[in-house]
Amino acid sequence: MLIPARRLASSATIPAVYPHIFPAPRSLGLRRQHGRGAPARRTSATPVVRCSGSLPVANPATVLGTDSSHEWSGDTIRRRFLDFYAARGHKILPSSSLVPDDPTVFLTIAGMLQFKPIFLGKEPRRVPCATTSQKCIRTNDIENVGRTSRHQTFFEMLGNFSFGDYFKKDAIKWAWELTTKEYGLPPERLWISVFEDDDEAFSIWLSEVGVPKERIKRMGEDDNFWTSGATGPCGPCSEMYYDFHPERGSLNADLNDDSRFIEFYNLVFMQYNKNDDGSLEPLKQKNIDTGMGLERMARILQNVPNNYETDLIFPIIEKAASMALVSYSTADDAMTTNLKIIGDHMRAVVYLISDGVIPSNIGRGYVVRRLIRRVVRTGRLIGMRGDGHENSDDTFLPSLAETVISLSSEIDPDVKSRRKSILGELQREELRFVQTLGRGEKLLDELLDEALVSAADNGDKPCLSGKNVFLLYDTYGFPVEITAEIASERGVSVDMKGFDVEMENQRKQSQAAHNVIKLSVGNENEIVKSIPDTEFLGYESLFATAVVKGLLINGNPVENVSEGSDVEILLDRTPFYAESGGQIGDNGFLYAYEEEGGEQNAVIEIKDVQKSLGNIFVHKATIKQGSVEVGKKIDAAVDGKLRQGAKVHHTATHLLQSALKSVIGSETSQAGSLVAFDRLRFDFSFHRPLSEEELLEIESLVNQWISNATHLETNVMALQDAKNAGATAMFGEKYGEQVRVVEVPGVSMELCGGTHVNNTAEIRGFRIISEQGIASGIRRIEAVAGDAFVEYVCSRDNYMRHLCSSLKVKAEDVNSRVETVLEELRTTRNEVSSLRSKIAVLKAATLASKAAIIEPQNVRILVENMGDVDADGLKSAAEHLVGALQDPAAVILGSCPGEGKVSLVAAFSPGVVKMGIQAGKFVGGIAKLCGGGGGGKPNFAQAGGRKPENLPDALEKARAEIVSSISSKSS
């Protein structure tokens, strides 16, 4: 849809898309996000200079003044934070994906998320303390993006974390040293908040750090006590604020005054566990979880009025402004708001797509699609079009994304390597949405027509319902102010109250799920304390002797289990592979004996193995014979045939991914996988179906690699070394500092903890069974290898033998014979259809004499039931009759061509159409009586239904309505 230029001049802003995820937890330091900052609007003439070489040394007296001799880039601020804590014993860890490994959380919304299992005690700490710069996404308050100085959907959270190492005193002192010495913030401009009962934190800030008492505020539980949910780890927090207006003094200062203060650093002291009854008990291991908003600190140090004008976002805004042919520095508030929305959302969609989230109508893909559509409609509203270079199709998202990608090196180095797929996805989604906007404009015209007709019939003022306005906005992305303007031009008002009600309903639905990061300490934590991680022996052997360390029934520990019971068994060591990396868990048996060397007294079938509670293997089992108790020594035996099936399909999956990258491009990436005993399933990002030629080429490549009989190489190395060597990470897998690398030399190198063949020749053969789309931009291949490949080929060979026998041809002649049979069938069907149409016309000729004449217009009408005539015959009969009756004439015919089927057709001559009576609208209403619907052109329309028993009544209604409609035209 091309928005008229006169509508672009409107100063109205675009309404908010609904929040879809959840508010940030208290540790994010992002509670208050509205108000204005002190500095004036930034212009392109006052850029932020990126630092190179040695880092700048800040002068606290001048760093924030207009005569500052140093500029702080976002990259510098990030690097200084990480280096500061690294110098104090913290391990610098990379940002985790925006797609969390935690099923309770929709998207990554906090720096602490990757450490949640450690805070819960479900995983051992790998380091005593860590520091990160974490990519985060939150869209629960998206309507405020661009309208306040601080709201963003994508942001970076700088954090330092202690896992039972240091606590409150060091966290506070280092936070103060970082902000005043490292960043050079004037101490007199810093204010502190503490939980009202946290005397320890208050004392540290006052007595040891030296913050004046009047600049330390005690605040209540809502502001300064962090909880992860109804139960679980929790504790007081302390926040640091920057004062834009110290001249206002300390008397009655309110830290919630957003025109004066900005909260930039939040320190959470995780020292309690909250029980079911609400009571608090001290944690044995006290933790630190902090969060500093990078964009907020950049705003302070770069002396700009809002987060958007920092060098982290402003280059994107400048690019958008140039494409809209406007100047940000001289634009009005409505224009700058729209430019800020574009700058913010573009960062979010680029990083989400880079992390594998493809636009769709469900789940995370829905979030991406919403954000993209908001950028597109906002951009078109302000007049943005393509820049005339590579995007000749008039799209502008790829050009904006190029700017985002150019800023990504220090945030996520992988983004640049995924440039091609990111740009392609954005271009396709923009083109798709522009078409949707066009359909929305057509729908709006129809809705306005209906509103005008309804108002004329009822004597009311025409009004477009809030529900319809919301439909245009929500489904078609139609800006509500444009809907209102177009409606106004047609003399139709808009029900904004009804629209607001629909907006609020969706807001409530969106916020109902995934609102917080949930931490809980329950029975699992107690089990972890008493049971060590399981030692996995399955790479070397399918058999092992082990000791039963725990038995669980319905999640509760028991001491012994008897025959017939389903139980979860925890062993000290095991040859059984636990499901992970897409590979399903092993099957097999456990055997127990009366005493060492004695008779067998228990047989336990293992049906599945899952990894839980850190690295403890949970064997899901049924006691087939005897009983088992904790402490019992058992023999474990994996089903070797099934394990071989898993090994074959897992290695084949690696070969398949390499073949895909070779045939359709390296930008494709894995989006999921299943490695079963008898098949594999591989999901990957790609924008179209694969052709038969591409599938054959992929199969050929994989089978060629199999026939090369290449020995696999497996090594354990440091994660960074593996990445430097070019190893590919498997989807959904979580990696420690040491990783296992599985390599098919010259073909594939992947980080993988799964089981694999020793030589590709063991795979024997590979065949793709199917390739299909499972979501927007996501394709799925299912394939078989090894014994499953042989079985598949043999079964297909048997089908071919039977087909050859039935058709009485050789295998090489089957295709031509089938084509001949199909052509004969098509010819026969056409002949039958032609004969039926002729019969219907002949039958119709006998009905012409039954036509009634309506005076004074002299219109001939015919409404008849033609028995079991099919839809094509009914169409031919109606066309014949409307011609035979001469203009003006109206013919309405119905039939029941089969069980549970109704066909209807309406044919109106030009004279009837000129009266304002349209066949499409007429027949659709009649079809509803038969449980169906339909439509068509003003002169001819067809419809269907599922209730043949209602056809007589429907035709009688049709007769009455056509007579009434024609008669009314003469009055």
N, C-alpha and C positions, 0 to 999 in steps of 0.2 A: 504494500500500500504506500503510495506516495502522499505524504502529508502536505497539504497546500501551504504555500509560504505564508499566507495570511494567518494561519493557525500557529505558526512558529513564533509569532510575535507575542503570543500570550505570556504573561508573567506568571501564570499559575504553574505550580510545580507538580511533578508526577506523583500520584499516590503511592503509598508503600506497598511493596509485595509483603506477604505475610511472613512472620518469623517462622522458621521451620525447625530450629534445633532447640537450644536451651540457653539459659543465662550462664555467664561465666561463674565458676565457683569463687569463693572469697579469695583464694590464693592468687587469682589472676591480677588483682589490683585494678579491676576495670568496672568497679561498681557504679561510679558516677561519671556519666559521659554526656554532659550537656553544659551549655554556657559558652562564653567567649573568653579568649585570651587577650592579653594587653597589646601585643605588637600589631602593627598595621599590616594590611594585606601585602603579600609578597608579589613582586613583579619579576618578569623574566630578566630584568636588568640587574637583579640582585641574586645571582645563583649561589647555591651552596657548593663550595669547592671540595672535591674529593682529595684526601690526603694521600701522598705517596712517600716512600722512604721512611724516615723516622717519624714517630708519632708526635703530635703536638703536645706541648706542655701547657696546660691551662693556667691562666692567671685568674684567680678567684675574683680579683677586683674588677676585671674588665671583660671576663668571658661572656657575660650577658649584656653588656652595654653595646651601644651602636658603634663604638669605636674599637670593638673587639679585634685583636690582631690575628686571631685564629678562627677558622671555621671548622666545625665538627661534622663530618659526613656520617651517615647512618652506619656505613661499614666500619668506620673508625670507632664509633661508640660500641658497636657489637664486639669488635676485636678487643678493645680495651677492657670490657667487662669480662670476657672469657680469660684473657691473659691475667687479669687481676686475681681471679680465683684460682687459676692454674698455678700461680706463684705461691698460693697458700694451700697447696696439696690437693686441689680438686682435679679430677680427670675430666678433660674436655670431651664430651660425647656429642655425636651428631644429632641433628633434629630427627625425630621419628616421622613417619609418614602422616599425612592428614587423614589417612584411613587407619584408624586404630586397630590394634590387635585385641582390643577389649570388646566383647559382644554387647556389653551394657552401655556403650557409648557410641553415638552415631558418627561423629567426626572428632578429630583431636581439638580440644578446646583449652588445654592447659599444659604447661611444661611438665607438670608432675605426672602426667598420664602414663608415660612409659615406665615410670618407677612405681606404679601402683602395686604390682605384686610384691615388691620389696617392702613397701610401707605396710602391707598386710602380713608380711612374714611368710608369704607363700613361695618366695624365691630368695635364696641367699644373696646378700649384697656382693657385687663383684668388685666394688671399690667402696671405701669408707665415705667418700663425698664426691660429688660431680657438679659440673656446670654445663649448661646448654643454652642454645638459642633455638627455641622451638617454634616451628610454623604452627599457627592456630587458625581455626575458622569458627565463627559464631554468627548466626543470622537471626537470633531471636528478637532483636530490636532493630531490624534492617530499616524500618521506617525513619530512624534517626540518622542514618548514614547521610553525610553531606549537609545535614541541617544543624548539627552540633559540631563542636570543634574536635571531638574525640571518638565518636562512634566509627567503628570499622568492622567489616566482615572478615577480612584477612589481616592478621597482625603477627608480630614476632614477640615472644615472651622470653626475655633473658632471665635465667634462674640459676640459683646455687642451692644445692641439696646436700643434706647430711643424713646418713643412715646410721644413727646411733653413734656418731663420731663427736662433733662439737654441737653445742646447743645455743641457748638464748644469748649468752654474753658475747660469744664470738660473732654470732650472726649480726647482732646489733652493732658491735664495734666495726666490723668489716663493712657493713652497709654505710655507716657514717664516713668511714675512710674512703670508700669508693666514690661517694657522691661529692664529698668536699675536697678531697686531695686529688683523686684520679680525674674526676670530671670538673673539679673546680667550682662547684656551686657555692655561692656565698652562704656560710652557716646561718647568718641572720635571716636568710630567706627560707629556711627550712623549719617546718612544723612537724610534730609527731603526734600520732594517735596510738593509744594503748587500750586494751580491754579494761573495763572499769575495776575489775578485781585483780588485775595482774600487777601487784605491787613490785614484783621482781623486775619486770620490764621497765616500769616507771623509774625505779631506782637506778637501773643501769643507764638509761637515757639521761637522767638528771645528774647523778653523782659521778659516773665514770666517763660518760661522753661529754657532759657539760652543757646540755641543752637547757636553756632557762625554763623554769617551772611553768611560766605563763605560755610557753609554746609547746607544752605537752598536754594533750587533751585526753581525758578518760572518756571512753565511749562504750555504749551498751552492746549487748550480745548480737543485735542485728547488724551492727557495723564492724565489730572487732572480735568475733568469735567464729572460727571456721569449723564447719561440720561437713562430713561427707554424705550424710544421710541420717536416717532415724537412729541408726546405731553405727559403731565403728570408730576409727581414729578421729580425733578432733583436738582442738586447742585454741588458745587465744592468739590473736595476731596483732601486729603493730605495723602502722603504715606511715610512710614519709610523704609529705606534701611540699610543693613549691609555692611560694607566695609571690604572685605577680604585683601585688600592691602593698608592700610593707609600710608605706606611708599612712595607711589606715590605722596602724597601731594594733595592739593586742587586746584591748578592751572589747569584750563581747564578740570576738572573732569567731566566725562559724566556718568550720572546715568544709561544710556542705555548700558554702558560697562559691559556686563555680565560676563566677566572674573574677574571683580573687585567687582561689586555690586550685591546684591540680594534684591529684594523688598519683605518684609515679613508681613507688616501690612498696611491695607488701611482703612482710615477713610472717610466716605462719609457724607457730611453735606447736608441733604435733606431739602433745605430751599426755593426752588422756585417751581412754577408750570409753565410748558411751554405751552403756548397757541398755537392754530392752526397757527397763524401768526408768530410764533417764538418768540414772546415777553415773558418776564419772569415777573411773579408777585409773591411777597412773600407769602409763605404758612402761614396760621394762626397758624398751629401746625408744628413746625420745629422738624425734626426727625434725629436720628443718626443711621447709618447702617455701621458696621465695619466688616472686615474680616481679620483674620490672618491664613495663611496656616500652619496647624500643622506640616506637613512634612517639611516645610521650616524652621520653628523654631527648629525642632528636628535636622535638618542638621547642623544648626549653633551651637546649644548647645552641640551636640554630636561630633562636630569637624570631620565630614566626608565629602567627596568630592561631594556627591550628595544625593538627597532625598532617593534613593533606598537603600543606605547603612545605613539608620537609622534603629533602632530596630522595626520600624513599618512595614518594608517591607523585610529587609535583612534575617530574618529567613526563609522566603518563598524562597528567592533566594538560600540560602544555601541548602535547601531541594532539589530544582531542580538540583543544581550542583551535589549533591551526587547521585541523580538518573541518571544523565548523566555521572557519573564517571569522573568528572573534578573538578579542584580547582578554585574557583572564583579568588583568589588572584594571581594566576599565569596564568590565561586564557588570550587569546588575546582579542582585542577590539570587534571582531565580536561575540565571545562567551559571553563576559560580556553583550553586548547589548541584545543578545537573552535571557539571564538569567534575565535581568531587565524587559524585555517585559513580561516574564512569571510571575515574582513576582508582577508586577503591575496589569496585567489583571486578575490574580487569585483573588485578593482582590475584583475587580469589579464584577466578575461573582458570587462569593459567596454571596456578600451582595445583589446583584440584585435578585438572586434566593430566598434568604431568605425573601426578600420583595415581593415575589409573581410573579416575572417576569420569565416566562418559555420560553426557547428557541423556536423560531418559525421563520417564514419567513416574518412576518409583525410586524410593530410597535416596541414596546420596546423589544419584544421577538427577533426581528431581531438584535438588539444591542447585546443582550446576546449571541446569536448564533455566531455572528461575532467575538466577543471577545474569546469565547471558541475555535472556529476554528483556531484563530490566535495562541492561546496557544498550541493547539494540533500540528499544522504543525511546529511551532517553536520548540517545544519539540522534535518532531521526527527528525527534521533537525539536532539537536545537539546530537541525540542518546538516548533520554530518552525512557524508557520502564517502565513497572510496577515494583514495588519494591519486587515482589515475595511473598508478605504476603497475604492480603485479596483479592487483585485484580489479580487473576490467569488468567484473560482474557487479560493481558498485558496493561491495562489502567493505566495512571499515574495521571489523574486529581483528583481522590478521595484522593490519598495520599497527594497531594499538598494542597487540600482543608482542610484536617485535620489540617495542620499547620496554615492556615488562621483562621479556627474556634478557634484554641487554643489561638489566639491573639485577639479574638473578645469581650471578656467579658466587657471591659470598653467602647467599641465603641457601641455595640448593644447586650445586654444580650440575646435577643431572638434568636440570630444566633445558639447558642449551642443547644437550644431546637428543632431547625429545622434541626439538623445535618443529620439525616437519609434521609430526603427528598432531601437535598442539594447534598449529596454524590450520591444518586441514580440517580438524574437528570443529574449530571455531567458524571457519568459512561455511562448512556444510550446515551447521546449526543456524547460522545467521540467515542463509538463503532459505532454509526450511521455515524459519519464523516469519520472514518477510512474506512468504506465501500465506502463512496463517493470518497475518495481519490483513492481507487482501481479502481472505474469506470472512474475516471479522467485519470488514467494511460492508461487504455484501449482506451479511446477516443484520448489521445495524440498519441498513436500508429497509430490509424486510420487517424488522421489529418496529421501525417508525411507521411504516405503512399500516401495520396492524394496530398500532396505538391510535392513529388517526381515524381508521375505520371504526374501531371500538368506541372512540369518543363520539363520533358522529351518530352511531347507533344508540348510545346511551345518553346523549346530551351532556357529556362531561367534558372537562378540559383534558386534552391529550397529555398523557404522562407515560414515560418509559419507566417500568418497574425497577426497583432496586435489584431484584433478582436477575433481570436481564442485563442491567448495567454491570453487575458482578460477573455474569457469564462472559460478557465481552472482555472484561478486564482479566479475569482469571484464566479462561480457556484460550482466548485469542490475543491477550496482551494488549488490549485496546486502552490507551490512556483515558481515564475517566473525564478529564477536562475536554478532550477532543470529542468524546461521546456527547458531552453536554453542549458543546458548541455546535456540532452538527445537528443535534436535536433542536436546539434553539432556532437554527436557521429554518427548520421545518415547522416551527411553531409548537414543538413538543417539549414539555418540562421533564426533569429527571428527578426520580425519587431518591435523593441522597441519603435520607434516613434509612430506607430499606437497604441501600448499598452498604451503609456503615454496619448494619446488623449482620449482613452476610460476611463482611470483613471480620467482624468480631468473632463470629462462629468459627471461621477457619483458623483464626489466631488461637482460639482456645484448643482446637483440635491439634494444631501444630505444636503447642507448648505442652500438651498432655504427656508426651513421651520424651525420654532421654533428657531429663532436665538437669541432672547432675552426674558427676562421677561418683559412683557408689563404692564405698569401701565398707567391708563388714568383717568382723572377726568372730568366727563361730567354731563348730566342731572340727572343720577342716584344719584350722590353725593348731588345734590341740594334737591332731594326728601328725601334722608336720613335725612338731617338736619331738615326737618319739620315734619317727621312722625316717631313716636316711634316704637320700636319693637312690634310685634303682640303678645298679650297674648293668649296662646293656652289653651282652655278649654276642648278639645276633649277627654281627658282621663276620665273625670268625666261625661260629658254630650254630647248629640248630638244636643242640642238646646241652643241658646244664643241670647241675645239682644246685638247689637253692633252699633257702629257709623261709617259711611263711612268717612275715613280719606283721601282718595285719589282715583282718577279715571284716568286710563291711556288708551289712544288709540294709538296703534303703538308706545308705549314707551313714548308718550308725555302726560303731565298732562292736564286734562280738568276739568271743573267745573260741568258739567252735561251731561248725556247720555240718549238718547230717545230709544223708542221701535225699535227692530230689529238690534240694534248695538251690535257688539262684543266689550267687554271691560275688562280691568283688574281692579279689585276692591281691595283696601287696607282698612282693617278694624282695629279698635283698639283692638278687641278681636274676637276670632272665635272658633267654635267647629270643623271646617274643618281641617283634617290632611293634611299637605303639603308634597309632595313627598320627601322622603329621606330614607336612609338606605335600598333602594330597594323597599320600599312600595310605591305604587302609591297614588296620592292625592285623597281625597274624592270627591264625587259628591253630589248634593243636590240643595236646593233652598234658595234664600233670598226673604223676603217679606217686602215691605214698605207700610206705611199707611198714609193717608192724615194728620192725627194728632193722638196723643195718644188715643187709643180706637176707632179711626175712621175707615172708610172703607179702605179696601186694594186697593191701587192704583198702585202697581208695583209688578211684579213677575220676578225674575231673576234666570235663571238656571245656576248653577255652574257645569262646565264640567271638571275642573281640578284645582288643587291648587299646586303652586310651592313656594319654599322658596327662596327668593332673597334678595339682598342688606343687608346682615347680617342675621337678624332674622325677616324680614318682610314677611308675607304671601301674596302671589299674587293670588287672586281668578280669574281664567279665566272664563268669564261668557258671556251669551247672554241675553239681555233684552227682555223677552218674552211678557211683558205687561207693559205699562206705561213708567215712566222715573225715573231716580235716580240722585241725586246731592250730592256733597261733603257736609258733615255735617249732612246728613239724618240719622235718627235712623232706623234700620232695625231689623227684626227677621231672624236668620240664622238657617236652619234645614238641617242636614246631612241625606242622604239616609241611613237608618238604615240597610236595607238588604244588601246593597253593603258594608257598613262598617263591618258588621259581616263576610262577605266573606273575606275581607282583614285581619281581626283579626284571623280568622281560619287558613288562609294560612300562616300568619306570624309566629304564634306559631308552626305550622306544619314544617316550615322551620327550626326553632331552633331544633325541634326533629329530623328532617332529618339529620342535621349536626352532632348531637350527635351519631345517628345511623351509619352514614358513618365512623366516627372516631372509633367506636366500631368494625365495621365489617372489614374495609380495613386498619385501622391503624391511629393512632393519628397524623401522620405526614402530612396527607392530610389537605389542608387549603382552605378556601373559596376564590373564584376568581371572584365572582359577583353573583347577585341575582335579581330576580323580584318577588314581592309579589303583585299579581293582585286580583281582586274580585273573579275571577273564576278559578285561577290556580296559581301555583308557579313554578319558574324556579331557579335552584341552580347550579352554576358553581363551580367546585372544581378542585384542582390540583391532577392529578393521571396519571400514565404512561401507563395504559392499559384499555381496556373496562372491565366493571364489568360483571361477569358471571351471568347466570340466578339464580343460587343458592344464590349468594351474594345479588342480587336485592330482592329476596324473603325474605332473612333474614333481610334486611333493612326494608322492608315493615312490616314484622312481629314485629320487635322491635318497630317501630313507633306506630303501632296499639295496641300493648300491653301497651305502655305508655298512649295512649289515653284512653284505657279501664280502666286504673288504677284510672281515675277520680281524678287526682292530682290538687290541687289548686295552682295557680301561685302566686309567691311572687314578688312584685315590690318595690325596694328601691332606694333612691337617696343617693349617697355617694361620697367621694373624689375619683378621678380617680385612684390614687395609691392604695387606700384601695381596690377598686374593682379589680385591677390587682392582688394584693396580695391574694385576696380571690379566684383567679382562673377564673375570668370572661373573656370570649372571646370577642374580638372586632369584630364588623360586618364590612365587606368589604366596603371601600369607605366612611365610616362615619367619621365625624370630631368630636372630643370630647373636652369639656371644662374641667375645674378643677373639677366640680361637674358633675357626670354622673348618668344616670338611669340604674339600673341593673334589668333585667328580669330573674327570676329563676323558672325553673320547678324542684323542690327539688329532688335531687338524679339523675337527668337526664341532666339538662342543666343550664348554667349560662352565660348570655351574656350582654354586654353593648348594649343597644338598646333603641332608642327613639320611636319605633313603637307602634302600638296598638295591643293588645293581648287579647285572651279569658281569662276569670276568672278561668276556670277549663278545663282541657284537654278533658273532656267528651263532651264539646261543639263542638269539631272537628268532632266527630261522626265516621269518617273513613278516611283512607289515601290510595291512590293508585298511584304507579309510572306509568306514561304513556309512557315515553321513556327515554333512556340513550344513549348518543352519544358523540363523540369527536367533539369539535368545534375549536381546535387548538392543536398544539403539546404540550402534557402534560396537557391539560385542557379538562375535561369531563363536560357534562351538563345533569342534571336530570330534567325532567318536571313531575309534579305531580298535583293531585287534592285532595281536602279535603272538608269536610262539605257538603253543598248542591251540590256542583260541583261533589263531590265523589258519592253521591247518583244518580245524573243524569247520570254520566259516567257508573256506574254499571248497572243501568236500561237499558241504551241504548245498552250495551254489552249483556245484557240478552235477549233483543229483537232480536239482531243479531243471537244469539245462537238458539232461538226458530225457526227463519226462516231457519237456516242451518239444524236444526234437521228435519224440515218439508220437505225440499228439498231432504235430504239424506235418509229420512225415517228411522231414527235411534234415540235412546235415547241420551241425552246429554253426558252421560259417554262413549258412543260408537263413538262419532264424530271423535276423533283422529284416531282410528284404521280404520274407514271407509274412512277418507280422505287419509290416507296412502295407502289403497288398491286402491283407485281411481287414485292416483298419480302413483303408480306402474304400473297399467294398462295403463295409459297414456304414461309412459316412454317406456313400451314394444311396444305399438302401434307405437310410434314415431320411435323407432329403426327399427321396421319392415318396415315402410314406407321408412326410410332412406336407408335400405339395398336394397329394391326393386328399389329405384331411382338409386342407385349406379350400380345395375345390368343392369338396362335399359341404363344407361350412357355408361357402358362398351360395351354392345351390339351395341349401336349406334356408339361408337368409333371404333369398329371392322370394320365397313363398311367404316371408314375414312382412315384406314391404307393404302389402295391402292392409296390414294391421295398424299402420301409422295413424296417429291422431293429429288433428290440425287445431292449433291454438289461434283464436282470433283476438284482436284484429291484425296481429303481426303476420298471420298466415305461416306460422312455424310448424313444420311437421316433426313430431316426436315419436320415437319408438323405443320402448323399454321391454326387453324380452329375456327369458331364460332359455339358453340353447343346449341344455342337457349336459352331455359329457364332452363337448368340443374343447380341444386344448387351447392354450393361450395364443399360439400362432394362428390357429383357425379362427378364433374369436376376433383377432385383429383384422384378418382378411375380410371377415363378414362385416365388421363395422365399417371398414373403408369402402366396401362395395355398397352398403346400404346408404351411407351419408351422401355418396355420389348419386345413387339412384333416386333418392328422395328429393334431390335438388335443394339449392340454397333458398331460404334458411331451413336448416334441419339439425336435429339433435338425436343421436343414437346412443343408447346405453344398453349393453349386453352383459349377461353373466352366465357362468357355467361351472360345473363341478367335474374337472377333468380326471380326478382320481380321489382316492380315499383321503379325507382330511384336507382337501385342496379346493380353493375357490379362485376363479379368475373373473376379473371385471374389466371392461373397456368402455371408454366414453369417447365418441367422435362428434365434434361440433363443426358445423360449416362456418365460413367467414361471417355470415350474417349474424349468427348466434354469438360468436366471439366479440363482434362489434357492440353487442348489447352489454358487454362487461361480464359475461358468463364464461368462466374458464374451465376447461375439461380437467386440468390437473388438480385444481382445488376441489372440484366437484366430486371426482371419483374417489379422492382420498378420504373424504368424510363418509362416503357410503361404505368403503372397504372396512372402516373401523367396526361396523356392525357385524362383520364376518371375522373379526379377530385379526385383521391385517392392516395394510396400508399401501400407499402407492402415490403416484403422481405422474406428471409429464408436462407437455406443452399446452398452451391455451386451446389448441384445436384437437389434440389427441392425447389420451393418457390411458395407462394401464395400471391395474392394482391386483393384489392377491389377498387371500385370507386363509384361515385354518378351520372355519366353522361352516361347513356346507349347509347345515340345518338352518342357518340364518339367512341364506341367500334369498328365499322368497320375500321375507320381510324387508331385506335390504333393497330389493328391486322395487318394491311398493313405495318405499321411502324415496327412492330415486325418482320415481314417476311423479310423486307429489311435489318434490322439491324443484324439479325442472319446470313443471307447470307453473308453480308459484313464482319462480325466478323470472320466467318469461312474461308472465302476466303482470308482474310488478313493474316491468319496464314500460308498459303502456299507460300506467297510472300517473 
